[in-house]
Each structure stands twice: as C-alpha cells, then as structure tokens.
Amino acid sequence: MISKCYPKKYLQNDNVMITYINIKGDFVMRLKKFKERNNKQIGIIIFTITCVLLVNGVMLYRTFAIFEVKTNQNVIKGTVQDPGDIYFAYYVDEKIKKDMPQKNEGYILDEEKSYCGELGAKDESIKPTLNEEDWSITVKGMKTSRTKCNLYFRKYYKVKVDETEHQVQTSSKELTIETSGNILLCNNGITAKEESNKIHLSNITKDSTCRFYETSTDAINSIDNTKNYILFLTDEETQSTMTITDLQEVTIDLNGHTKNGTISNSGTLYLKSSKENKGIINGTITTNSNSHTEIENLKIISTNHSIIARNNSFVHIKNIEISVSNPTWTPAGIILYSNSNAEVVDSKVYAPFGIILEGNQNSLLVQNSNIETSGSTALQVSSGIANIMVEGLCKISGNGNGYGIWSNANASSTITLNMLDNQIPTITAEQQAAIYLGYGVLNWQYGEAYGKRANSSTQSVTLTRKGTSLTTENQAGTYHTYLNQITTE
C-alpha cells in the first residue's frame, strides 16, 4: 500500500466546505455547513451581559450598605457636645487634654504658639488671651461661628535678654543675668536690681524682653505700653530729656547714679534709686496734665523750678532732697498749678521759694519734711483755692524777707497744722510773720510758730482743737504762737 500525504484544501461552494484528508492512504471526504459571523448579534449579547453584571453589582453594594456599622470615637476621652460658635483644643506640655489646666497648677498660656481660626485654620487677626484673675480664655477678633482655638500651655516664662532667650519656671519668677551695657530696659512689669556685679530680675509674670542700651535716650525711645523698668548702671553726664507719653508706664531707677537733664512725664512715672545712696537729677522734673508721678530717694539739683506739677497732675515725693539756686531770679523747689495734688513726705527742700501753689483747686500734704528758703516764703498760695495739710515733724522756714506760710488775700486757703506720731510742725520766719492768711481758714490743731512779726490775717478764721486757745507771746523780739490749754474752774 502506498501512503501519501496531501495538504488540506478548502473549497467553497454554495456554503459547503469540503475537507480532504489523506490518512494512511485512505481518502476521506467530509462535508460541513459554512456559517457567516454576525457582528451585530455578538454586540447585543455582550451589552446584555454587561448590563446584567452592573445591576447585580449595584444590588450587592446596597445589600452590604444596609449592614454598614458607623461609630464615632473621641480623641479626647469624654462626652461629645455641640461646640457652638467657638470651641477649644487644649495642649498641655505638648499633649492634648480634655480640660484646661487648673489655676494653681502653674501653667500659663503660650500666646505665641496658640492660635484660632475657622475650622482650625490659623487666623492672625484672632487673638486668644488668658485672664489669669478669673482663669478664663478671651478671644478677640472672631468673625464667624465654628471657630476653633488651639491653646498651648506651659510651666515657664520666656525672657529674652538681648539675643539670648531664658526659660524661667512659673514657680520662680526670678532670673540673674550678666551686665553688658550702661542702661537696662525690661518690659511687662519686671523689676531689676544690681547685685554683686550682676543684675537680679524679679516679678517675672509674663513672656518678656530685656535689652541693654548705651544711653537713657535710646532706652526711653524703646519702651512699649506695658510696665517698663529702666535701670541705670553708670552715671550719665550727657544732657538729655527723657519724655514719657500719656499711655506709657515706666520706672526709672537711677540706682545711685547721676542723670543730667530734664524728665517730662505725661503718663505714669516712678522715679527712684533702689540703692541706699540717693540718685542725682541735675535738672527739672515736669509732671504734665493727667499724669501720675512718684519720686523717691533722690537728690534734685536745679537752677530752675525743681519739680513742676502742671494742671490736673499728681506727684508723690518721698525721701527727696531738693536744692535750687539762681543768682538772677527766685525759682521754687516745687510749684503746683491748677487741680494739682502733691504729697511731700520725709523730704527736704531748699530753694529761693520753697513751695508755690498757683491757680485753682490745689491740694498739698507736707509730712515730716523741712521746707526752707534762701530769702523768700517757704510755703506760698499765690491764687485760687487751696487745701494744705502740714503734719508731723515739719519745719517750714521762710528766711530773708519771706514768710513761713503766706496766702494771698485773693486766694481762699484752708491750712491745717496737725500732729503725727506725737510730732508737731514748727513754722518760722526770719524777718516777717510766721503765718499770714489773707482769706480762708487756719485750722490750728497742733504746732508752734515763731516770727519777727506777729501772725496776721485779713478775712480768715482760726480754729483750734477743743479745750485750747491760741496764744502769742513776744519773746525778745520774736513772736511765739502756740496752743494753750484752757483751764476751767
């Protein structure tokens, strides 16, 4: 048998396909019906299957969604409430807490790091602050509801000295720093004292700044609207004017040193020397309208009025030595203008005129002080209405052609002489009467007067304490006036 292999052949004839296959020499012929592909029909089938799958997928998703469990868990342990217009997140020592720290735990609000904003975003115009008295948060500048504040609390204050930042524990409130300049300025109520060639800072209650300057002018030009403290570390020989504006509060501590020039205060000024040695002012101190000035432990040397209290000002003077000299005219140690209030305590005044009251509605207290002149009246009311109290160990001495106390006939004065700590005032005049009162009331409760002439008055009234009367005696050309106890039989 002869075997032959032939390739396949395809013949098309009337949709009949004939296949010839030679297998082992045998010839076999098979007939199959030919079918043409229908693409449109195939597309419809595929689309139908796809739609069925999509519908089944949606139904399956909804079935799972019905059984979905949703839970809310607090990051901070506690109950969840409607936050309202504003809500807070508290961070204590960098850890989030449910509650704000308690007042007695020593924490402060880090205002630099804390912030507020809509939905927690930072808005520079919204400022959170802590009211430490009632321990509550105040937010200023809020413009919309749903404002969130992130509040950070820490147990230390930041004190920046020049370029170095120090951390001061809230339980301490004190810091010692090195000296590196002529003048030290600190803000936010810090007080400074020089000790053993170093500077001890106290009363640190806020984040604060201290800086050294070469001159007092540089320091005074750098004060802010907090409570400022200026500490002199050397004498300043250069003449300059230190000006405090109406919104400023400053303590100027001469620290036993000398300041040449004038000081003008329109705000709140505490001028002193913290050392036992008195600081020295070579110049004039002016207290302007509506100002508050306290001067302590200083020597004031001047050729002009030493202390000038302008209208509506207050000045408290304690442990002060005032020395005024001028060969061409007669300035005063202290001069007050309308609606001024002055207190002179434990002080000494030596000037051509001691104290002069000008204008209307002035008030003066002289307590345990010596007022002495170099040729004029020691205490003079030139005009207006004045209320004067002289009490304790006072010596009011008018030398030359001056009186001890003199009140113009056009003025209306109430002058009281009184005892303090079992000490009484003494009023003297070298060439004139010790006391001349033109119009008003002399309320003589305690005290003595010595003058070249007898005390006199025009339209005044003299009052004495109960059971006493005023007595004047001429003792070798000096008129001595005192209270005499009335005896009853």
C-alpha positions, 0 to 999 in steps of 0.5 A: 500500500502506498501512503501519501500525504496531501495538504488540506484544501478548502473549497467553497461552494454554495456554503459547503466546505469540503475537507480532504484528508489523506490518512494512511492512504485512505481518502476521506471526504467530509462535508460541513455547513459554512456559517457567516459571523454576525457582528451585530448579534455578538454586540447585543449579547455582550451589552446584555451581559454587561448590563446584567453584571452592573445591576447585580453589582449595584444590588450587592453594594446596597445589600452590604450598605444596609449592614454598614456599622458607623461609630464615632470615637473621641480623641479626647476621652469624654462626652461629645457636645455641640461646640457652638460658635467657638470651641477649644483644643487644649495642649498641655506640655505638648499633649492634648487634654480634655480640660484646661489646666487648673489655676494653681497648677502653674501653667500659663498660656503660650500666646505665641504658639496658640492660635484660632481660626475657622475650622482650625485654620490659623487666623492672625487677626484672632487673638486668644488671651488668658485672664489669669484673675478669673482663669478664663480664655478671651478671644478677640477678633472672631468673625464667624461661628465654628471657630476653633482655638488651639491653646498651648500651655506651659510651666515657664516664662520666656525672657529674652535678654538681648539675643539670648532667650531664658526659660524661667519656671512659673514657680520662680519668677526670678532670673540673674543675668550678666551686665553688658551695657550702661542702661537696662530696659525690661518690659511687662512689669519686671523689676531689676536690681544690681547685685554683686556685679550682676543684675537680679530680675524679679516679678517675672509674670509674663513672656518678656524682653530685656535689652541693654542700651548705651544711653537713657535716650535710646532706652526711653525711645524703646519702651512699649505700653506695658510696665517698663523698668529702666535701670541705670548702671553708670552715671550719665553726664550727657544732657538729655530729656527723657519724655514719657507719653500719656499711655506709657508706664515706666520706672526709672531707677537711677540706682545711685547714679547721676542723670543730667537733664530734664524728665517730662512725664505725661503718663505714669512715672516712678522715679527712684534709686533702689540703692541706699545712696540717693540718685542725682537729677541735675535738672527739672522734673515736669509732671504734665496734665493727667499724669501720675508721678512718684519720686523717691530717694533722690537728690534734685539739683536745679537752677530752675523750678525743681519739680513742676506739677502742671494742671490736673497732675499728681506727684508723690515725693518721698525721701527727696532732697531738693536744692535750687539756686539762681543768682538772677531770679527766685525759682521754687523747689516745687510749684503746683498749678491748677487741680494739682495734688502733691504729697511731700513726705520725709523730704527736704527742700531748699530753694529761693521759694520753697513751695508755690501753689498757683491757680485753682483747686490745689491740694498739698500734704507736707509730712515730716519734711523741712521746707526752707528758703534762701530769702523768700516764703517757704510755703506760698498760695499765690491764687485760687483755692487751696487745701494744705495739710502740714503734719508731723515733724515739719519745719517750714522756714521762710528766711530773708524777707519771706514768710513761713506760710503766706496766702494771698488775700485773693486766694481762699486757703484752708491750712491745717497744722496737725500732729503725727506720731506725737510730732508737731510742725514748727513754722518760722520766719526770719524777718516777717510773720510766721503765718499770714492768711489773707482769706480762708481758714487756719485750722490750728490743731497742733504746732508752734510758730515763731516770727519777727512779726506777729501772725496776721490775717485779713478775712480768715478764721482760726480754729483750734482743737477743743479745750485750747486757745491760741496764744502769742507771746513776744519773746525778745523780739520774736513772736511765739504762737502756740496752743494753750490749754484752757483751764476751767474752774 
